[in-house]
Amino acid sequence: MGILSWIIVGGLAGWIASIIMGRNERQGCLMNIVVGVVGAAIGGFIVSLFGGTGVTGFNLWSFLVAIGGAVILLFLVNLVTKNR
């Protein structure tokens, strides 16, 4: 995937994950992109541990993996920042 595809998938995945986790009002567009791209890497790693293929391109499976990874990332961020 090219850099533009990573930005688009990351932005959308980060936005949907922030809605799922209830952080949408606290995140901006740039943070959604960062969360989505890092979430795609996390989701791809987790899926590959179970023998599947992670993020393979601009398709529905990659998008779902990115959303799952972004939700995991936001869950971990919530655990760390909840006590502050």
Secondary structure, 3 states (H helix, E strand, C coil): CCHHHHHHHHHHHHHHHHHHCCCHHHCCHHHHHHHHHHHHHHHHHHHHHCCCCCCCCCCHHHHHHHHHHHHHHHHHHHHHHCCC
